[in-house]
Amino acid sequence: MSAKTGSVTLGGKTVEMPVKSGSIGPDVIDISKLYAQTGAFTFDPGFTSTASCESGITYIDGDEGVLLHRGFPIDQLAEHGDFLETCYLLLYGELPTAAQKQDFDYRVTRHTMVHEQMARFFQGFRRDAHPMAVMVAAVGALAAFYHDSTDISDPQQRMIASMRMIAKVPTLAAMAYKYTIGQPFVYPKNSLDYTANFLNMCFAVPCEDYKINPVLARALDRIFILHADHEQNASTSTVRLAGSSGANPFACIAAGIACLWGPAHGGANEAALKMLSEIGTVDRIPEFVKKAKDKNDPFRLMGFGHRVYKNYDPRAKIMQKTCHEVLAELGVKDEPLLEVAIELERIALSDEYFIEKKLYPNVDFYSGITLKAMGFPTSMFTVLFAVARTVGWIAQWKEMIEDPTQKIGRPRQLYTGAPKRDYVPVSKR
Ligand code: CMC
């Protein structure tokens, strides 16, 4: 037992519980024996005070606005590295050597094509389907195409499934986009790096050459780095919970994509851009800020606030810089949405309500404007988030499967329904 303990006194009986310490961050009280010892559960809807697992992948200090992957600050990774290097880091725990990087990039590149039958699978969808709906189905369907990497007890198959998803999710995302706009699918091109290949699959057409803009490719790569992992958020916890039953990794990632779709999570960048468009002009900002502060109005400023960050989201700072770089490269001057965004940020950050509740812009606040300028429609924003987060989900899923103490996830409840009662035949009701 660890030296530190916590205790709970219930009905006059006191039980001691071990306290575990991580390498950094808050201690946790190990309550796993609480029910056996007291007959009581803990109650924490939304998991605001509950650590659901041990993990060595990502660390967030929300009060200080710190995000570390395997110990490395997000700003250093985004500034100096590329997305596949971050993928390697998340999966293997260390930054790759030059030879390891070359080998990893090569292995990912060799898995970018999807089974040709997948193209037929897409034809079943309506053209106006939301691409996230298509992604949930297409990624789940990978399990039907790659049976040889669904045995989760085999480390080799786990790694192949991981590589396949990092490589194929962008291909499926680009196909989902092409399908909605009625253009032919563009096959992956192995001579291009990961992000340039993705841009090519999205924007190339057979009738003319598509020239990759390196500034845009670098910006998108950085957006992917910023979204690669974020410890035990809703979609990652969904992936872990789905995986805890032994479900195959493709099904687990599809579950993560479904969760990410919600506007309180990955759908926020789409919602933030819609909100900026709705505000439209700087003079209307006070009206929207007033609505956000009104307790009787469900409206919230999208792109503001975070469950964990009670300081400026460190990703938002990099995103803001990337946004300016992209707009400058594309020669977008006087972008009205950017003007609204900057002014909204200024007003909100000096407003007592937002200061008191520690509501700062999050990563989604500037990503929508950036992606729009690059030519992506709003419906694709969350899809791009899913492309980037796939590696985080996989790294977390692998860590869980490889933990010898892993159990099926099975929360308990506080039951508030009817107590036991007898069935009454319909004639007597
Ligand atoms: N606008 C106005 N008020 C807000 C906002 C907002 N965006 N966010 C939180 N509040 C208020 C909320 O009304 C509550 O007030 P009170 O204490 O008076 O009831 C207080 O702040 C705490 O809010 P909460 O809902 O209890 O906090 P939470 O940790 O459960 O929610 C959140 C976090 C991200 C869901 C929420 O801030 C939100 O809905 N933000 C807008 C959506 C958004 O931008 N989401 C993207 C998150 S970052 C991307 C990702 O990691 O997925």
Boltz pocket constraint, residues with backbone or C-beta under 6 A from the ligand:
constraints:
  - pocket:
      binder: B
      contacts: [[A, 230], [A, 233], [A, 263], [A, 264], [A, 265], [A, 266], [A, 268], [A, 292], [A, 293], [A, 299], [A, 300], [A, 301], [A, 302], [A, 303], [A, 304], [A, 305], [A, 306], [A, 307], [A, 308], [A, 357], [A, 359], [A, 362], [A, 363], [A, 364]]
      max_distance: 6.0
